[in-house]
Amino acid sequence: MKPKVIVPAGKQEEVFMTLNDVAEVRFIPLTDRERLFEELRDAVALVADTAPIDEELLERAPKLRIVARFGVGYDNVDVEACTRRGIYVTYTPNVLSDAVADLTIGLMLCLSRNIIRADRYVRSRWAVEGGFNFPLGLDLEGKVLGIIGLGRIGYAVASRAKAFSMEIIYYDIVRKGEAEEKLGVRYVEHEDLLRSSDFVTIHVSLNEKTRGMIGERELKLMKPTAYLINTSRGPVIDEEALVKALKEGWIAGAALDVFVEEPLPLDNPLTKMENVILTPHIGSATKETRRRMALVDIENIRAVLEGRVPPNLIPEQRGKTFMR
């Protein structure tokens, strides 16, 4: 019998079907835990989305050899538990940076030019009012863009922002000398970035150090005319503090693609605010990028099925070899 590979239902199924030459591919809704546990009993590989990959799940998967994360964030995967069991954890770096960067720039343009509100205005008020009664937007030229986290995605955002003649500053736990030289970006301390920026965009992974890194104190450091953009992970921002900041005018507005709870509940106060733009975690949601992500997962799974170390191990497992 071929080894079994479980893929989230609806995730690039036509691409993952190309594994059928070496595996039995099953498409399962990962949110259906009871069915998933049943299928996991003899599964060798699991493609993971945002559903939790925890101790309870891993205990039901005695033959599992690889958890292939469909994306770059893997905060939903219990890496320690996987490593202890000799299960590889992989991700899909380098293939979604451009898509997330494009969305970030798009959100910044929507904020600066009130594009979402302008669309609603045309649909409901413009013809009725008989004239132009809409607030003016902002030029991006000359504005300060502060990037928190100058990794692959942050770098891609900086390279795009240069086309708008913005002044670009960044904060990262590691200085990026090459980026400073090539892009002309300037390193500043975290607090200085918040004080100086007209737009702050976040591009960090979620871990214990970054969880809640933007809270009430940080939001009060920002200019009252500044905007906050988050396309990384929801919990890096204290959502309650952000709601308060938006209500009380500590900052001018925000654009969020990620949230503490997803899907975002309809009764969440963010959904009632005019000065925030909300998108449903679509940073990598382009046809081309999702296909590339699936192909990277397939490359990792094939390597494990062939007895090789997968090429895209998460940093915590680099240099490790599991013999099972």
DAMO-V186953 format. One record per pair of residues at least 4 apart in sequence whose ideal C-beta (glycine too) atoms are under 8 Angstrom apart, sorted by sequence separation. I is the first residue (numbers start at 1). J is the second residue. D is the distance in Angstrom with one decimal. If there is no record, write none. Layout:
i = (I I)
j = (J J)
d = (D D)
//
This chain:
i = (7 9 12 13 19 20 28 32 33 34 35 36 37 39 53 54 55 56 57 69 78 79 80 81 83 92 96 97 98 99 100 101 102 103 104 105 106 107 108 109 110 114 115 116 117 118 119 120 121 122 124 125 129 139 149 150 151 152 153 154 155 156 157 158 160 162 172 176 177 178 179 180 188 189 190 191 192 193 206 207 209 214 215 216 217 218 222 230 232 237 238 239 240 241 242 243 244 245 246 258 261 264 267 269 281 285 286 287 288 289 290 291 292 293 294 295 296 297 298 299 300 301 302 304 309 313 314 11 20 48 52 53 69 74 77 82 110 113 121 138 149 150 161 175 180 188 205 206 213 214 234 237 245 246 259 266 284 285 303 313 7 19 29 30 40 58 82 83 109 110 126 148 162 170 179 180 194 204 222 230 244 245 264 270 284 303 304 28 29 46 82 147 161 180 193 230 246 261 264 271 303 313 17 28 69 125 126 150 188 246 270 303 7 16 170 176 204 219 228 259 284 301 67 79 147 158 300 5 16 28 147 176 259 299 300 309 77 145 158 175 202 242 299 300 309 26 121 145 299 5 13 53 214 228 256 264 46 67 74 168 170 172 11 118 145 154 168 169 170 171 264 296 10 26 40 74 117 168 169 170 171 263 5 7 9 30 43 46 73 154 168 169 170 171 262 3 4 5 7 8 9 30 41 44 45 48 72 167 169 171 237 262 2 3 4 5 6 7 8 9 31 37 40 41 43 44 45 46 48 58 67 69 71 72 114 150 239 256 2 3 5 6 7 8 9 23 30 36 40 41 42 43 44 45 46 47 48 49 50 64 65 66 67 69 71 72 114 140 145 147 149 151 155 158 162 239 254 255 256 2 4 6 8 23 41 44 45 46 47 48 49 65 66 67 68 69 70 144 145 147 148 149 150 162 171 200 214 215 216 219 234 247 253 254 255 256 257 259 1 37 45 47 53 55 58 64 65 66 67 69 114 141 142 143 144 145 146 147 148 149 169 170 210 212 213 214 215 219 228 252 253 254 255 256 257 258 33 40 52 53 54 58 66 72 113 140 141 142 143 144 145 146 147 148 155 159 169 194 211 212 213 214 227 230 234 246 253 255 257 51 53 71 112 113 140 141 142 144 146 158 197 198 211 212 216 220 224 226 227 228 229 230 233 234 235 257 258 48 50 52 55 112 140 150 195 197 200 202 206 210 212 215 219 224 226 227 228 229 230 231 232 234 243 247 257 54 58 112 158 169 191 194 195 198 199 200 201 202 205 206 214 224 225 227 228 229 230 231 234 243 246 48 112 155 169 194 195 198 199 200 201 202 203 204 205 214 216 222 223 224 227 230 234 242 48 53 58 150 197 198 199 200 201 202 203 204 206 216 222 223 246 6 191 199 201 202 206 220 243 246 16 109 112 219 239 108 204 219 6 6 202 4 150 202 11 6 108 4 5 11 147 4 5 6 8 4 5 6 7 8 3 4 5 6 8 3 5 146 148 8 157 148 157 146 154 146 104 154 146 153 146 101 105 144 145 148 151 231 100 104 108 144 145 146 148 149 150 151 144 145 146 147 148 149 97 101 105 143 144 146 148 149 97 100 101 105 143 145 147 148 96 94 97 98 101 102 11 93 97 101 138 8 148 153 153 149 112 111 108 108 104 104 100 112 111 111 108 108 107 107 104 104 103 75 75 100 73 75 72 73 111 111 110 108 107 107 103 117 75 73 73 116 111 110 107 107 103 103 103 100 99 100 99 99 96 99 96 99 99 98 96 95 96 95 96 95 92 92 95 92 92 90 90 50 88 71 88 93 90 92 88 91 71 88 90 70 90 91 70 89 90 88 89 70 89 69 89 68 88 68 68 83 66 83 88 66 79 87 86 79 83 86 66 79 86 65 74 68 66 69 47 47 45 65 45 65 44 45 44 15 12 16 23 11 12 15 19 15 18 22 12 16 12 16 19 23 11 15 19 22 5 3)
j = (11 13 16 17 23 24 32 36 37 38 39 40 41 43 57 58 59 60 61 73 82 83 84 85 87 96 100 101 102 103 104 105 106 107 108 109 110 111 112 113 114 118 119 120 121 122 123 124 125 126 128 129 133 143 153 154 155 156 157 158 159 160 161 162 164 166 176 180 181 182 183 184 192 193 194 195 196 197 210 211 213 218 219 220 221 222 226 234 236 241 242 243 244 245 246 247 248 249 250 262 265 268 271 273 285 289 290 291 292 293 294 295 296 297 298 299 300 301 302 303 304 305 306 308 313 317 318 16 25 53 57 58 74 79 82 87 115 118 126 143 154 155 166 180 185 193 210 211 218 219 239 242 250 251 264 271 289 290 308 318 13 25 35 36 46 64 88 89 115 116 132 154 168 176 185 186 200 210 228 236 250 251 270 276 290 309 310 35 36 53 89 154 168 187 200 237 253 268 271 278 310 320 25 36 77 133 134 158 196 254 278 311 16 25 179 185 213 228 237 268 293 310 77 89 157 168 310 16 27 39 158 187 270 310 311 320 89 157 170 187 214 254 311 312 321 39 134 158 312 19 27 67 228 242 270 278 61 82 89 183 185 187 27 134 161 170 184 185 186 187 280 312 27 43 57 91 134 185 186 187 188 280 23 25 27 48 61 64 91 172 186 187 188 189 280 22 23 24 26 27 28 49 60 63 64 67 91 186 188 190 256 281 22 23 24 25 26 27 28 29 51 57 60 61 63 64 65 66 68 78 87 89 91 92 134 170 259 276 23 24 26 27 28 29 30 44 51 57 61 62 63 64 65 66 67 68 69 70 71 85 86 87 88 90 92 93 135 161 166 168 170 172 176 179 183 260 275 276 277 24 26 28 30 45 63 66 67 68 69 70 71 87 88 89 90 91 92 166 167 169 170 171 172 184 193 222 236 237 238 241 256 269 275 276 277 278 279 281 24 60 68 70 76 78 81 87 88 89 90 92 137 164 165 166 167 168 169 170 171 172 192 193 233 235 236 237 238 242 251 275 276 277 278 279 280 281 57 64 76 77 78 82 90 96 137 164 165 166 167 168 169 170 171 172 179 183 193 218 235 236 237 238 251 254 258 270 277 279 281 76 78 96 137 138 165 166 167 169 171 183 222 223 236 237 241 245 249 251 252 253 254 255 258 259 260 282 283 74 76 78 81 138 166 176 221 223 226 228 232 236 238 241 245 250 252 253 254 255 256 257 258 260 269 273 283 81 85 139 185 196 218 221 222 225 226 227 228 229 232 233 241 251 252 254 255 256 257 258 261 270 273 76 140 183 197 222 223 226 227 228 229 230 231 232 233 242 244 250 251 252 255 258 262 270 77 82 87 179 226 227 228 229 230 231 232 233 235 245 251 252 275 36 221 229 231 232 236 250 273 276 47 140 143 250 270 140 236 251 39 40 236 39 185 237 47 43 145 42 43 49 185 43 44 45 47 44 45 46 47 48 44 45 46 47 49 45 47 188 190 51 201 193 203 193 201 194 153 203 196 203 197 153 157 196 197 200 203 283 153 157 161 197 198 199 201 202 203 204 198 199 200 201 202 203 152 156 160 198 199 201 203 204 153 156 157 161 199 201 203 204 153 152 155 156 159 160 70 152 156 160 198 70 213 231 232 232 199 199 199 201 201 203 203 227 227 229 227 229 229 231 229 231 231 205 206 231 205 207 205 206 253 255 255 255 255 257 257 274 233 232 233 277 277 277 277 279 279 282 283 283 283 284 284 285 283 286 284 288 289 289 289 289 292 292 293 293 292 293 296 296 297 297 300 262 300 284 304 312 310 312 309 312 293 310 312 293 313 314 294 313 314 313 314 297 316 297 317 297 317 300 301 316 300 317 322 301 314 322 322 316 320 323 304 317 324 304 314 310 310 314 297 301 301 322 304 324 304 305 305 291 290 294 301 290 291 294 298 295 298 302 293 297 294 298 301 305 294 298 302 305 301 305)
d = (5.7 7.7 5.9 6.2 4.8 7.5 6.9 5.9 6.1 6.8 6.5 6.0 7.6 6.1 5.7 7.0 6.2 7.3 6.6 7.6 6.4 6.1 6.2 6.5 7.4 6.7 5.8 6.0 6.2 6.7 6.4 6.6 6.3 6.3 6.5 6.4 6.4 6.4 6.2 5.9 7.7 5.3 6.6 6.9 6.2 6.6 6.5 6.0 5.3 5.0 7.6 5.5 5.2 7.2 7.6 4.1 6.8 6.5 6.5 6.4 6.5 6.6 6.1 6.8 7.9 7.2 6.1 6.2 6.4 6.0 5.3 7.3 4.2 7.0 6.8 6.4 5.9 5.8 5.9 6.9 7.3 4.8 7.0 6.3 6.9 7.3 4.5 7.3 5.8 7.6 6.6 6.5 6.6 6.2 6.3 6.3 5.9 8.0 7.8 7.2 6.4 5.3 7.5 6.9 7.8 7.6 6.7 6.4 6.5 6.3 6.6 6.5 6.6 6.6 6.3 6.5 6.6 6.3 6.1 6.6 6.9 6.3 6.1 7.1 7.2 4.5 7.7 7.0 5.8 5.3 7.2 7.1 4.6 7.0 6.6 4.1 4.3 7.3 5.6 7.1 4.9 5.8 4.7 7.6 5.6 5.0 6.7 6.3 7.2 6.6 7.1 5.4 3.9 7.0 4.7 6.1 5.0 6.8 4.2 5.2 7.1 5.2 7.3 5.8 7.1 6.9 7.6 7.6 6.6 5.5 7.8 7.7 7.0 7.2 5.7 7.0 6.5 4.8 7.2 6.8 7.6 5.3 6.9 5.6 6.6 6.7 5.6 6.1 7.7 7.4 5.1 4.8 5.6 6.6 7.0 5.8 7.0 7.7 6.8 6.8 4.4 7.3 6.1 5.6 6.3 7.5 7.9 6.9 6.9 6.3 6.3 6.3 4.8 5.6 7.7 7.7 7.3 7.7 7.6 7.7 6.6 7.6 5.9 5.7 6.0 5.2 3.9 7.6 7.7 5.5 5.9 7.5 7.7 7.6 6.6 8.0 5.7 7.9 7.1 5.6 7.0 6.5 6.4 5.4 5.6 5.9 5.5 7.7 7.4 5.8 5.7 5.6 7.3 7.4 7.1 6.7 7.1 5.9 6.4 6.9 5.3 7.6 7.7 6.4 5.1 6.7 7.2 6.7 7.4 7.2 7.6 6.0 7.5 7.8 6.9 5.6 7.8 4.5 4.9 6.1 6.1 6.9 4.5 6.0 4.5 7.3 6.0 6.2 7.9 7.5 7.1 7.4 7.4 6.5 7.9 7.6 6.8 7.0 7.1 7.3 6.0 6.1 6.6 5.6 7.3 5.2 5.4 7.9 4.9 4.7 7.9 5.9 6.7 5.2 4.9 5.1 5.3 5.3 7.1 4.7 5.9 7.2 4.9 7.4 6.5 6.6 6.5 7.3 6.7 7.0 6.0 6.8 6.7 6.3 7.3 4.5 7.1 6.6 5.2 7.1 7.1 8.0 7.4 7.0 8.0 7.5 3.9 7.4 4.1 7.3 5.8 6.0 5.2 4.8 5.3 5.0 5.0 5.3 7.9 7.6 7.6 6.5 7.2 6.4 6.1 5.7 6.2 7.8 4.7 6.7 7.9 7.5 7.6 6.8 6.3 4.9 7.3 7.1 7.2 4.5 6.2 5.4 5.0 7.2 7.8 7.4 8.0 7.1 8.0 6.5 7.4 6.1 4.4 5.0 5.0 4.4 6.7 7.0 7.1 7.3 7.4 7.8 4.6 7.4 4.8 6.6 6.3 7.8 6.7 5.8 7.5 8.0 3.9 4.8 4.1 5.7 4.7 7.7 7.3 4.4 6.4 5.6 6.2 6.2 5.4 5.4 6.6 7.6 7.4 7.0 5.4 6.2 6.7 5.4 4.8 5.1 5.3 4.3 5.4 5.9 7.9 7.3 7.8 6.8 5.4 4.5 4.0 6.6 6.0 6.7 6.0 7.4 7.9 7.4 7.7 5.6 7.7 6.9 5.2 4.4 5.1 6.8 6.6 6.4 3.9 4.1 4.4 7.3 7.2 7.8 7.3 7.0 7.6 7.7 5.7 6.1 5.7 5.7 5.1 7.2 7.8 6.6 6.7 7.4 4.3 7.8 7.6 7.7 5.8 6.8 6.2 7.1 5.6 7.4 7.5 7.1 7.0 6.4 7.3 5.1 7.2 6.9 6.6 7.5 4.1 7.6 6.0 5.2 5.6 7.8 7.1 7.6 5.5 4.0 5.3 6.3 7.7 7.8 5.6 8.0 5.3 4.5 5.7 4.9 5.4 7.5 6.5 7.7 7.3 5.0 5.1 4.9 4.2 6.4 6.1 5.1 4.4 4.7 5.2 4.5 6.4 4.5 5.0 7.6 5.4 7.3 6.1 7.5 5.4 6.5 8.0 4.2 7.3 6.9 6.8 7.3 7.9 7.0 7.3 3.9 7.8 6.5 5.2 6.4 7.6 7.8 6.7 6.6 7.5 6.4 5.6 7.3 5.8 7.5 6.8 5.2 7.5 5.6 5.1 5.1 4.2 4.8 7.2 5.5 7.2 7.5 7.1 6.8 7.3 6.6 7.0 5.9 6.9 7.8 6.2 7.4 7.2 5.8 6.0 7.2 8.0 6.9 7.6 7.4 5.5 7.8 5.9 7.5 5.1 8.0 5.6 7.3 6.0 6.5 7.4 5.0 6.2 5.7 7.8 5.9 7.1 7.5 7.8 5.3 7.5 7.2 6.1 6.2 5.7 6.9 5.9 7.4 7.1 7.4 6.7 5.0 7.7 5.7 7.0 6.6 7.4 4.6 6.7 7.1 6.2 6.0 4.3 4.9 4.5 7.7 4.0 7.7 7.6 6.8 4.7 7.2 7.2 7.8 7.3 7.5 6.1 6.8 6.7 4.2 7.8 7.0 7.7 4.0 6.7 4.6 3.2 5.8 6.8 5.5 6.6 6.7 6.3 4.8 4.9 5.1 8.0 4.9 7.2 6.9 7.1 6.5 7.5 7.9 4.9 5.0 4.6 5.7 4.8 3.9 4.2 3.6 5.0 4.1 7.5 7.3 6.7 3.9 4.8 7.5 4.6 6.9 6.5 6.9 6.5 6.2 7.9 6.5 7.6 5.7 7.9 7.5 6.0 6.8 4.6 5.8 8.0 7.1 7.9 7.7 7.9 7.1 7.8 7.4 5.6 7.2 5.5 7.8 7.8 7.7 4.7 7.4 7.4 6.1 5.3 7.3 6.0 5.2 5.9 7.2 4.2 5.4 6.3 7.1 7.7 6.4 5.7 5.5 6.5 7.3 3.7 7.2 6.4 6.8 6.6 7.8 6.0 5.6 6.6 5.5 6.1 7.4 7.3 6.6 5.3 4.0 6.5 6.2 5.1 7.5 7.1 5.0 4.1 7.8 4.2 7.5 5.1 6.3 7.6 4.1 6.3 5.7 7.6 4.5 5.9 4.2 6.4 7.3 4.1 7.0 7.6 6.5 6.1 6.3 4.9 6.7 7.5 6.0 6.7 5.4 4.7 5.8 5.8 5.5 7.3 7.1 6.7 6.4 5.0 6.0 7.7 7.9 6.0 4.3 6.5 5.0 5.6 7.1 6.6 6.2 6.2 6.1 6.7 7.1 3.9 5.2 7.2 7.5 4.5 7.4 5.1 5.3 5.8 7.8 6.4 7.7 5.5 7.6 4.7 7.4 6.6 5.6 7.6 7.3 7.1 5.8 5.7 5.9 7.4 8.0 6.2 4.1 5.9 6.6 6.6 6.7 7.5 7.6 3.8 6.7 6.6 6.5 7.1 7.1 7.3 5.6 6.1 6.0)
//
